[in-house]
Amino acid sequence: MEREDLLKMIRRFPDKPGVYIMYGEDGHAIYIGKAKSLKKRVSSYFRHAAFASSRLTKLVSEIRDISTVRTENEAEAMILESKFIKLYQPFFNVELKMGEKYPFIKVTNEDFPRTVVTRSRQQDGAVYMGPFVHTGHLRTLLRISERYFPLRACALPLKSGRIHRERPCMRHTLGLCLAPCAGMCGESAYRERVADLVLLLQGHGADLANRLHKRMDAAANRLEFESAAHLRDTIRAIWRVNRQHLTTPAMFEESRDDWLPLKRLQEALGLRDLPWRIDGFDISHTGGGNTVGVAVVFEQGIANKSLYRRFNIKTVEDVDDFRSMEETLTRRYKKCIDAQEPTPQLVLIDGGPVQLEFALSALNKLGLERIPAVSLAKREEEIFIPGNPVPLRLDLNDPGLKLLQRVRDESHRFAITSHRKARDKKFSRSTLEDIPGMGKNRVAQLLSRFGSVRAIAKLDPKELASVPGVGPVLAERVLEALDISGPE
């Protein structure tokens, strides 16, 4: 790829955190880096005609292509950068190639401490937790920390007993800071919050929950019910973390087989990039009614349910799985483009070559033809690859195939569940009340006589029309509105 083509591609990069991979003439990764803004960081390599470092000049001269992996925050990008460098061993990555440098969470040694994500552990009196090697673990802890144990994010040199601002910043208004800078929180209360956070990050969830439980009881006795409710929610969040086994030892250990399925998929499918994120798609309906399309997300081979999405199909009539699949991908990735959200390194379609063809059409129309896509047919477990008329058959024990099966099966499960919810919603009391001519009294009369909305939907038109006040016209209207049957 020529320089001008690279610049055009970089202009479309998101202004979000992530990892970038630079490739040389032979298609191998030559440099991997992380960025707070992928667009700004990568474009900075091409702003200068000459660099102070001859090594950097040589790097830029050898770049022929660039790919990116979006992450939720800088800390996650730091972890992923370390893993990719360890995997690919790029020529121009000197520092991280020689050893792993995963991030720590640092609680600074100040009157009003802050939390900072860093790669270096120093003798500065600060408290360090880590290193963290799993992005999911770190992401969960950072979310809980910000929501339930928020500390200040600014770098003001705050001192106890001094007011540094007349008014607190917006983070205080959002409940994300105690505003010690404005004198709204003393050092003692702030230090208590810091101690709570350190217990959480060090894996002492049970001890922390006991501390918070005593405070909750005290708040309830003082009739401070809002404070007690917040503490109750915090305790529940801590127990959720404990159930996920996000304790300190588990964070420090990394299974050497974590990425084996991903590496195997990259090799078997001929992918340039490791499929760190895989999006799976499926369609579910009942005879063309209540058609639902879904997208599930697997990161590092693990389902991330917070990123699942469901779509009620709007533009397709009757039974048409192919165009429903096209609409689902179009809506999913249009949202990703508009919101600068991450896109996957692999798209998996539940189905055969025709479903794959319509999925590719959606990606091409959105300008996302660089995202690899394959489909997996359930009967023979055949993998259909664009441009290859012969499907790929992997050994049933192949770790790459097993990962694809997990993604496919999860998308199918989520599609069925989503469809059933949409179908059941149609059998709610409100559905009857929304039908023209059906008031609350008439709905109550029908439910009292037949027992449920579902029972009404199974009635013969003549039987329903015979009910006083219904008649054949309204009966037909009711049964048409409830016209759905079993799952597909």
N, C-alpha and C positions, 0 to 999 in steps of 0.2 A: 504494500500500500504506500503510495507517494505521500509526501509531506502535506500537500493540500487536502488530500482525502482524510488523512489523520486529523487535521485541524477541523474539518467539517464534522467528523465523528465526535471529537472532543466537545464541540459546542453543544451536542445533545446529551452530554453526560449530566447526571443530576448534581445539584448543589447540596449534596447530602454526604454523610460519612460512608466510608467503604474501603475496599482494597482494590488496587489496580495492578494488572499484570501486563508487562511489556514483552513483546515477542520479537525475535530476530528473524533473519532471512530464512532459516531452516524451520521456523515454526515453534522453536523451543523458547521457554520463558527465560529472559535474560535479566529482568529486574522485577521485583515485587515490592510495593509500598502501600502504606495506609494513608488516609486523608480525612480531614474534617469535612472538606468539600472536594469531591472527586473532580468536578469541573475546574475549580480554581487550581488545585494542586497539579493535575496532569497538564493543564494548559501552560503552567509556569515553566515547564521544560522547554517550551517552544517559543518563549517570549524573547530570548536573548540570542544574538548572533554568535556570541562566544561566552565561554564559562571560565571561571578562575581555575577550575579543576579539569585537567585533561581527561581524567576518568569519566567525568560527567559529559564532556564533549563527545567522547567515543560512544557512550551509552546512547545519547540522543541520535547520533548518526546511524546507529544500528537498529533503531526501532522501526519495525515494519507493520505492527498491529498492536492493539491495546484492548484488553477486556477488563470489565469491572464486576465487582460483587458488592452490592449495597448491603450495609449493615444498619442496625438500629441506632448505634452510637459509636463513639471513638473507641471505647473499651473493647467492644466486640470486634471492631476492625483490628485492634492490636492483637487479639488472640488469633484471628483468622490469618493475619499477616505472618505470624510466627509459624503457624501450621503449614501454610503454603510454601514458605521459604524452606522449611524442613523437608517438605515433600519434593519440591522441584529443584532445589539447590541452584538457584540462578547465579550466573557468573558474576554479576555486578553487586550482588548482596554479600558484603563481606562480614559485617558485624553479627547478624543473626544466623548466618550459615554455620558458624562455629559452635553455637550452643543455643539452647532454648532460652528465650527471654519473654515469658508470659507475664501478664500484668498483675500488679498488686493493687489493692485498695488501701490507700494511706489516709490515716486520720492525723492531721497535722498537730504539731506541738505549739499551740497558741492559746491565748486566754479564751478565745472562742474558736475551737478547732473547725476545720473543713475536711471534707472527703475529697481525695484526689486519686485518679487512676494513673499509675506510673509503672515503668518497667524496672527502675533501679531502686534498690533497697539500701538506704544510707543510715549512718549512725547519727541521726539528728533528733533523737528523742521522740519521734513520731511512732505511732502504732501501725504496723503493716499486717495486712491479712492477705494470704495468697501463697504462691501464685495460683491464678485461676486458669485452667486449661480448657474448660467447656464454656462456650458462649451462652448456652441456655442457663447454666447455673448463675453466671455473673449477671446476665440480663434480669433474671428473677430477683436476685438480691438488690440490684440497683433500683428496680421498680418499687419494691417494698420499702427500701430505705427512703426513697424520695417521698413516698406517700405517707408512711407512718412515722418515720424518724428523720424528718428533713432538717438538715443543717444549712448554714449560710453557704452560698456559692461564690460570693464576691471575695476579692483578695484584699479588702481594706485592712489596715493594721489596727484592728480593734483592741482596745484596752479596757479592762474592767473599771466601771465607774465613770466612763467618759461617753458622751453623746457625740456621734460622728455625723448623724443626719437628723434633720428635723422631721422628715417623713420617711417611712419605710418604702422599699421598692415594691414593684408589682408582685414579686414572688411571695411576699408576706400576704398580700391580698388573696393570692391563690392558695394559701395554706402551705406553701413550700419553704417557708423560712420563719424563724421565731423573731426576726428583726432585732437582734441585739445592738445593731448599729444605731437604732433610734431609741434605745433604752427600754424596749418593750419586753425584754427578757434579761434577767440577771444572770451572772456567771454561774451561780449554784444550780438554777433550774436548767440552764443550757448544758452544764456538765452532766446532769442526770440524763438528759437526752443522748449525749455522746456515749455515756456508759451503756445505755440500752442498745445503741447501734453496734457498739463493739461486741457485746454479747451475741447479737444476731450474727454478725459477720464471722465470729469465731466458732459458730456452731453450737452455742449454748442456748438453744431455743427453749428448752424446758425451764431453765433457770430464769430466763427473761419472762416467759409466760407467767411464772409464779409471782415475780415482782409486779407485773402489770395487773395481775388478778387482785392483789392486795390494794393497789391504787384504785381499781375499778370499784371494789366494795366500799372503799372510803368515799369515793365520789358519789356513789349511790346513797350512802348514809347522809351526805351533805345536800342531797336532792339535786346534785349536778348531773342530771340524767344525760345531757348531751355529751358531756365529757366521759361519762361511764360507757355510753354507747360506742364512742370512738375507741376507747380502750378495749371493749369487747371485740370490735372488728379487727383491731390490731392483733389480739390474741388468736383469733381465728386464722388470720393471715400467717402468723408464725407457725401454727400447727399444720397448715397446708404445706409450708416449706419443709417442716420436719417429715411429713409423710412422703415427700419427694426425695428424702434422704440427702438434702443439700447441706450436709455437715462438712466441716473443714477437711477431714481426711479424704472424703470422696471428691472434693474439689481439686485436690492436689494430684490425684492419680489419673493417669490417662491410659486407656486400653490401647495396646498397639494394633488391635484389630478394628478400632473405631472406623477407620476409613477404608478398610479392605473392600467392602462392597462398592464404595464409590470409585476406588481405583479400578476395580474389575469392570464396572460399567463404562468408565472412560475408555478402557482398553477395548472392550467388546463392541462398543458403539462407535468407536473412532472419534471420540469427542476431544476437542482441543483443550477445553477447560474441565477441571474436576467438577462433577455435578453436586456441588455443595448444597444447592437448593434444588429440589424437584417439585414441580407443581403437577398434581394429578387431577384429571377432569372426568366427569361422568354425568349422564342424564338419567332422570327417572320420571315416569308418568304413568297414568292409567288410561289406556286407550286414547291417548292424546290430550287428556284432561289434566289440569294442574301440573303441567310440565315444569320440572325444576332442574336447573343446571348447577353443578357445584364445582368448587376448586378447593383442593386440600394441599397443604404445604408440608414437605419434609425437609428439615435442615440437618445436615450431617447425619442423614439416615434416620432421624427421629421426627415424629409428627409434632408440628407446632400448631395446636388447635386454635390459638389466638389469631392466626392468620387465615383460617378457613373462611370461605365466602359462599353464599348461596344466591341464586338468581332465579326469580320467577320469570319464565320465558314469556316475552311480550309480542314478538314479531312473527312467530311461527304458529300456524294453525294445523289442527289435526295431528297425526302421528308423523313426525319428521325429526328423528334423532340427529340427522346430519346437520341440518340448518340450526337446530337447537344447540348443537355443539359449537357451531360457528358463532352464534349469538353470545354464548357463554364466554368464549375466549375473547371476543371483541369487547364485551362490557368489562371483563376482568382486567384486561391489559390497558384499555383506555383509561381506566381509573388509575392504574399504576403510572401511566405516562403523565396524566394531569397532576397527580399528587407527588410525582418523583419517588414513587415507592420502588422497592427492589423487584427485579425480574429474575426468573430462575436460570440455571445453567442447563436445565432439561425440562421439557414438557412431556408428560405421559398421558396418552388418551386411552380410555377404556373402550376397546373396540378393534376394528380391523382397518384395512387400507382406506376405505371410503371415509370413515370418521376422521382418519388422519388427514386426508385430503382437504376436508372442510376446515379442520383446525389450522392447517398450513395457510389456507386462504385468509383466515382471520389475521394471522400473524403478519402475512405479507401486506395486507391492506393497512396495517398499523405501522409498517416500517420496521417490524421486529423479526425480519427473516433470518437474522443472525442467531436467534434462539433455536437450538436443536429441539426437534420434536419426534417422538416415536409413539406407536400404539402397541398395546398388548392384548391379543385375543385370548380369551379364557380357555376355550376348549383344548387347544393344542399348545397353549402358552407360547405362541409365535410372536416374535417382535417384528413389526413392520417399520422399515426405515425408508425415508424419502429417497427416491432415485434408485432403489434396489428392488427389483420385481420378486426376488426370492426372500421370503421371511427368514429371520435369524432364529435358530433354535439353540438355546443354551441348555447345558445339563441341568436337570431339575434341582440338583444340589448346589448349583452355581450361586455364590453369594450375591452377585449382581442381579441375577434373575429373582432371587428371593426378595431383594429390596424392591424391585419393580412390582412384584406381586403384593407386597405390603402396601405400597402406595396405591395400586389399582384396587385392592380389596377395601382399603380405607375410603377411597373416593366413592366406591359403590355403596358402602355402608352409610356414608354421610348423605349420599343422594337419596337412598331409600328413606332414611330418617327424615330428611328435609321434606320429601314428597308427602310422607304420612302426616307431618305436621300441617302442611298446606291443605291436605285432604280433610283432616280432622277439624281444621278451622272452619271448613265449609259446612260441617255438621254442627256448628255451634248455634245456640239460641239466637244470637244476633244475626246470623245469616237469614233465618226465617223472618225476623223483624224488618230486614232491609228489603224484602220482596214487596213491590208495590201491591197494595190491597191487603197486606197482612199487618194488622195492628197488634199491640201487646195482648189484648184480650183474646184475639183469635189464635195467636200463637199459644197462649196459655191453655186454650180450649183443646187444641190439637195435641199438645204435649200431655195433657191430662188424659186424653183418650187413647193415645198410641204409645206413650211412654218415653220416646226419644226422637230426636231429629233423624237419626239413622233409620229408625223403624218407619218413619214417615216417608223417607226416600225410597223404601222398598214397596210401598203401596201400589196397588193397581189404580190407574187414573179414575176409574169409575167409583172405586171404593172411597177415594179421597174426595171426589166430587159430591158424593152422597152426604158428606158432613154438612149440617145446616150452616149456611152462610158462606160456603166455599164455592160450589158450582164447578162446571167443567173448565171454564176459562182460567180461573184462579188455580185450580188443581193442576192444570197443564203447566202454568207458570211456576208453581212450587216445585214440581217434579223435574222440570227443566233446570231450575237453579241448583237442585241437589243431585244432578245426574253425574255421578262418578261411581266407579266400582273398584275392584281389588287392585293390589299393587303389581307393578311390573319391574 
